Amino acid sequence: MIRLATILWTLAVMIAGYAMFQVKYEVVRLEDRLAQLNHDIAATRDESRVLNAEWSLLSDPQRLDRLNQTYLHLTPVGTAQIGSIDHIPFRPGTASAPMLAKAAQ
Amino acid sequence: MNHRLNLGHDNPCRPRHFRPGRAVNASPEGPAKAALELSHTRLLVAGALFLLAFAVIAGRLIEVAGFKSGDLRTAHLRQRGPSHVTRADIVDRNGVLLATTLDTSSLFAVPKQVPSKGIAAVQLASVLPETSANELYARLSSDKGFVWLARQLSPQQKMAVIQLGIPGLEFQTEGKRVYPKGSLAAHVLGFAGLDNTGLAGIERGIDGSLKNGDAPVQLSIDVRLQYILKSELARQIADFKALGGTGIIMDVRSGEVLALVSLPDFDPNNPGSAKPEDLFDRATLGIYEVGSLFKIFTTAMALDDGVSTFASRYDATKPLEVAGYTIHDDDPQKRWLTLPEIFMYSSNIGEARMAADAGTDRQRDFLDRLGLLRQPGFELPEVGSPLVPHPWRPINTLTIAFGHGISVSPLQVASAASAVANGGILYPATLLKRPDGSAPQGRRVMSAATSLEMRKLLRLVVEQGTGKLANAPGYLVGGKTGTAEKVENGGYARHALVSSFLGVFPINDPRYLVLALLDEPHIGAKAGGATGGLTAAPAVRRIVERMAPLVGIQPVDENSPEIRRSLVVGLPPQGRTLAAN
């Protein structure tokens, strides 16, 4: 009886020890991974800060205007270029406006 | 154990025939029993002690394996966090980045470890254009243990230095404040020093929350409007050879400043190279006698206090002489004028008489209510105090009526005029975006009816009066011109003007206020005639035309009956034909 108990306990201790070290190594692995991820996040954040700053630098209206004057020669939208959809005449021979309005309803 | 064995079975003295009784065998008695119990207790105690010890060891193992070890093993990875980047970003109302903090590397050398200093200096000078080879050589030859070679390198420069492969050079990471938009919002942002402490502008004004906060601070500024305002002002300054200028775009319904420009300006990335006049913020720190812009407030006062109505008439037949001063009109009509005509022609005589009717106390109370007599609260540290006459004599009342003898900042004028236009509620000016949907705390300073009448008058100025050049077709601009002679050596300088225009649009339902002010504009070589209506008003027209599509304001038909009904002021038919077509 005593022999059996001893064997069982020894076995239990061995299993527990093995399991504990397994868990320990797993935890260590996860800790490393966590730290690595945190580090990567910080690095990516730094990188995105730089990219944000660069985007802001490149989209500076002063720069865009300079580029426009060199390459595109666009001018600001004038009042005459803005209208509402009601002001666009229908093509001759198509449905009239009231009919379309009815159809839309 | 031995006792029991010896006693029970192998005692040599025991007779062989003697068989002990059962009881004796089953449970020893006397000293044997006591010894047995003692050893039993000892065993238990020892076992418990061992158990305790193992439990402690097991607990410690779990603690070390499960919770502690990571700290030790990965501490080096955690140290290099974003710890040195602590100053919060600044963004505009649409989230466009205006100021951020970036890691930069600064290059230092340990001179003893640099082998051939001459070659190193020449090589370094080729990648660091700001510093000459001679200077680098001098620094490398010093007998100090540590010398800075270049602060805050760009990533490209850092790579170039690494590729040189010179021993004895090392980098130190530092946070650097970067303003990607350069000079665009220079006076709004200000700048921060090398140690990341705000030294001017909003960087200094809200230094505390920038230092402690992590989330970006959102300003009320709109970068697009800021650029429109800046480019149009710069164009006027160049065209009219002005010393400088300033402009403000304000949301009249909340007091939010959407754009604030002061020219000349500086690059916040390099404030050290800016001249003192570049750093001076004309919009908030500068105070000016703004001239006829003040007629907005005089007229509003007379209407609000019931002193005058649209039908009131004042004598403008000849210059007004009071206490040794003569008050002239720039465009004399030489007749009695109604209140709308006075405002439209910008008659100094008429406004002076109007203020005289109202009296000094009313005028002072009204201007105080509009916040024109006290230093305004604002997020920038550069805020000027108005220059108010003391004592306030009757002659001051007359000159202040048309904006002379009192100096205020353009920011104050914009705030007060917003209240006149928006229905009569004064909102404190702010550079911080108000949260969406939050109703700003305002203070009623005049009746809604007065505000409506003032809107009609402002429209009249642009339609038929001194501000015709500000008329952006379709956007219903209303406004007022201002032309003031600068105070010099106690008198007025005829050839140094401050010319301005204050526009509000769309005037039937005001949303935005645009103020443009030019310091000493000239037409040709002359200062005379460079009035607000000629110099500043066209800038406001172009600003309105460029910004309206961005802020979603649709052009309307100005001659449609409902708009004419709501805005047109009936003028007496005498003189020129003024009534609306």
HADDOCK unambig.tbl for C-alpha pairs under 7 A between the chains (distance, minus, plus):
assign (segid A and resid 24 and name CA) (segid B and resid 65 and name CA) 4.62 0.50 0.50
assign (segid A and resid 24 and name CA) (segid B and resid 66 and name CA) 5.92 0.50 0.50
assign (segid A and resid 27 and name CA) (segid B and resid 66 and name CA) 5.95 0.50 0.50
assign (segid A and resid 28 and name CA) (segid B and resid 69 and name CA) 6.85 0.50 0.50
assign (segid A and resid 28 and name CA) (segid B and resid 70 and name CA) 5.96 0.50 0.50
assign (segid A and resid 31 and name CA) (segid B and resid 70 and name CA) 5.21 0.50 0.50
assign (segid A and resid 32 and name CA) (segid B and resid 70 and name CA) 6.86 0.50 0.50
assign (segid A and resid 32 and name CA) (segid B and resid 74 and name CA) 6.27 0.50 0.50
assign (segid A and resid 35 and name CA) (segid B and resid 74 and name CA) 6.28 0.50 0.50
assign (segid A and resid 35 and name CA) (segid B and resid 77 and name CA) 6.28 0.50 0.50
assign (segid A and resid 35 and name CA) (segid B and resid 78 and name CA) 6.61 0.50 0.50
assign (segid A and resid 39 and name CA) (segid B and resid 77 and name CA) 6.34 0.50 0.50
assign (segid A and resid 39 and name CA) (segid B and resid 78 and name CA) 6.75 0.50 0.50
assign (segid A and resid 39 and name CA) (segid B and resid 81 and name CA) 6.77 0.50 0.50
assign (segid A and resid 42 and name CA) (segid B and resid 81 and name CA) 5.98 0.50 0.50
assign (segid A and resid 42 and name CA) (segid B and resid 82 and name CA) 6.14 0.50 0.50
assign (segid A and resid 49 and name CA) (segid B and resid 102 and name CA) 7.00 0.50 0.50
assign (segid A and resid 50 and name CA) (segid B and resid 102 and name CA) 6.61 0.50 0.50
assign (segid A and resid 53 and name CA) (segid B and resid 97 and name CA) 6.95 0.50 0.50
assign (segid A and resid 53 and name CA) (segid B and resid 180 and name CA) 6.00 0.50 0.50
assign (segid A and resid 56 and name CA) (segid B and resid 96 and name CA) 6.94 0.50 0.50
assign (segid A and resid 56 and name CA) (segid B and resid 97 and name CA) 5.92 0.50 0.50
assign (segid A and resid 56 and name CA) (segid B and resid 180 and name CA) 5.66 0.50 0.50
assign (segid A and resid 56 and name CA) (segid B and resid 181 and name CA) 6.79 0.50 0.50
assign (segid A and resid 57 and name CA) (segid B and resid 180 and name CA) 4.48 0.50 0.50
assign (segid A and resid 57 and name CA) (segid B and resid 181 and name CA) 5.84 0.50 0.50
assign (segid A and resid 60 and name CA) (segid B and resid 181 and name CA) 5.48 0.50 0.50
assign (segid A and resid 61 and name CA) (segid B and resid 227 and name CA) 6.49 0.50 0.50
assign (segid A and resid 76 and name CA) (segid B and resid 546 and name CA) 6.25 0.50 0.50
assign (segid A and resid 77 and name CA) (segid B and resid 546 and name CA) 6.92 0.50 0.50
assign (segid A and resid 78 and name CA) (segid B and resid 545 and name CA) 6.87 0.50 0.50
assign (segid A and resid 79 and name CA) (segid B and resid 555 and name CA) 6.73 0.50 0.50
